């Protein structure tokens, strides 16, 4: 039986293995941190636990991340905010209709973030925001604002193509965000924020929300805008 690494090259093999292990450590630490932040929350998670779950020492963790705050920020960038450039490029090259784009974006969000452990970051921020204002500012800057800008681009694209009517950009953004926030809370609340009799199917839910956002619930034509002179009288 031959050794996978000749004796004469053993030192080099060990060195290469250590280098591969060293390169993998940041990713292992981020994965362990994501698990613990979602399971226990930010305040209750200790860096010692993260290091232990990743199989390294606390000192090794601090070689890569200077504090728990920086570790959390790295987790957010790895799983959410670091993807906005890719998502923006997808939007720029998308050739379908506004309906197809909206369905694609909401479905992709669920598949890439919502259905993964990373979706627990949003719940964490909502539950612990009052105690960590610096993290709130970071999350607003790196996740909320870029996300809103991306949705605004989708709406503006639809208006430019004549497929969507112009709406107040702030409320238009929230019209798309609201059902996705509900879906996120349903997932992490064990269904407690919905009807216990309904077994919510995320793809079907998203498809229904897209139809509602685009066409509303009314079977009639949109009502005319109120006369400002009459309403102000």
N, C-alpha and C positions, 0 to 999 in steps of 0.2 A: 504494500500500500504506500503510495507516494505522498509526501507532504505537499499541501497546496502552496507552500512557500519553502523553497530550498534553504537548507541551513545557512548557506553562505549569504543568503539575502534576508535572513531572519530579522536582523536589526532594522533593515529598511522596511520590511513588512510591518513590524510593530510600530515604527514611526509613522507609516502611512495610515495605519489603523487609528492611531491616536489623533492624527490630523483630521481624519474623517469624523471621528467622534467629536472633536473640538468644533468643527464646522456645523455639526448637527445640534450642538447644545442650545444656541439661541432659539431654534425652532422648537426644541423639546421644552424649554423653559416657558415659551409663549403658550404652547399647548396646555401645559400644566397650569399656568396662570389663568388661562381662559376657563378651564374646568372649575377651578376653585373660586374665581370671582363670580361665576354664574351660580355655583352651588351655595356659596356662603355669603356673597356680597363683598363689597370692597373693604368695608371697615373690619369685618371679621376675618379676612384672609391675611395670614402672616407669611412673610417671605420665606421663613423656615419651612413652612408647609409646601410652598411652591418648589423650593429646591429639593425637598425630600421626594415629592412626587415625580420630579424630573430625574431623580437619581444622581443629584450632584450635591455639593456642599453649599452652604449659605454664602461662603466666600466666593465660590465660583459664580454664583448668581450675580453678585455685585461686580464681577469683572465685566459683565455685559450690560447690567442695568443699575444705575446709581441709587435708585430708591424704588419703593413700591409704586409711587406715583408714575415714575418713568416706565416701570414695567407695565402698568395699566395702559399708559398712552401707547406703548409699543404693541400691546394686544389689540387695541382699537385700530391702529394703523394697519396691522397685519391682516385683520379680518374684515374691516369695513372701509375706513377712509383711504387706505392705500389703493383701493380699487376704482376710485372715481375717475382717474385718467382713462382707464380701460373702458368704463361705462360711457364716458363722454365720447370716446372714439366710436363706440358701437352706435351711439345716437347719431353721430355725424355721418355715418355710412349707411344707416338704415334706409331702405328704399320703399318700404310698405306704406300703407295708409296710417292715419292717426289712430284709428281703432286698433289696427294690428300692432302699432308701436306701443300703445298704452297697455295692451294685453301682454305683449312681450316683456315690457319693463316690469310690470307688476308680478308676472309669473317668474321672471328671472330673479327678482329680488327675493321671492319666497324660496326658490331653489338654492340660491347662493348664500343667502343670509338667514331668512326667516325660518327655514327648516333645519338650520344648523344651531350649534350651541352659541354662535356669535349673536343670535337674536336676543339672548339673555342680557347682553350689554345694555340695550335700551331699557329694559325693565330695571336693571341695576341703577341706571342713571335717574330714572323716575323716582325710585324709592329712596335713594341716598343723596339726591342732589343738594338738599338743604344743608348738609353737613360738609360738603366738599365743593365750595364755589370755584376753586381753581380748575377742578375736573369738569365742572359745568361749562366754564368758559372754553376749555379745550374741546369738549364735545360739540359745543355750538359751532366753533370755528372749523373743526375738522370733519364733522359728520352732518350736523343739521343744516348749516348754510350751503355747503356743496350739494347736499341732497335736494334742498329747495331750489337751488339754481338749476339743477338738472331737470327737475319737474317743470320749472318755468320754461326751459328750452323746449320741452315736449309740447307745452301749451302754445307757445309762440310759433312753433313749427306748424301746428295744426291750423292756427289762425292765418298764417302766411299762405298756406295751401288752400284756404277756403273750406277746410273740413271741420273746423271748430269755430264757435263764436267767441268774440273777445269777452273775457270776464275779468273781474278784479283779480290781479295776479296772486295776491295773498290768499284770498279765499278759494281761488282755483287750485292752488297748491294744497291747501288743507283738505279740499274735497277728495283729492287722491290719497293724501297721507292718512286720513281718518280711518278708512276701512283696513288699511294695512296695520295701523297701530292696534286696532281691535283684534286683528288676527294674531298679532304678536302677543297681546295680553291674554287672549284665549289659550294660546299654546303654553305660556308660562304660568297661567293661573289654573291649569288643570281643567279648563272648560268652565271655571266658576263664574266668569263674566258673561256667559251665554246661557241659552236655554238648555237645561240638562237633558231634555228629550231629543235634542238635535245632535247628531254625530256629524260635526262640521267637517266637510271635505274641502281642504284649502284650494285645490285647482277649480272646483266648482264654485266655491265662494268668490274667488278672484274673477272668474268669468261673469258671474252675476253682477259684481261690483262694476266691472268695466261697462256692461250694458247700462247700468243705472247712471253711471257718471256721464256717459255719452248721450243717452236718450231720456233720462229721467224716468219718472213713474207715470207721467200724464199721457193719456192717449190723444190729447188735443194739441193743437198748435200752441206755441208759447204765447202768453198773454202780452198785450201791448204794454209798453213802458208807461208809467203814470205821468200825467201832465203836471210838470213842476209848478206851473202857475196855479193850478187848482189845489194841489196839495199844500202849497205855501200860503194859500189864502185863509 
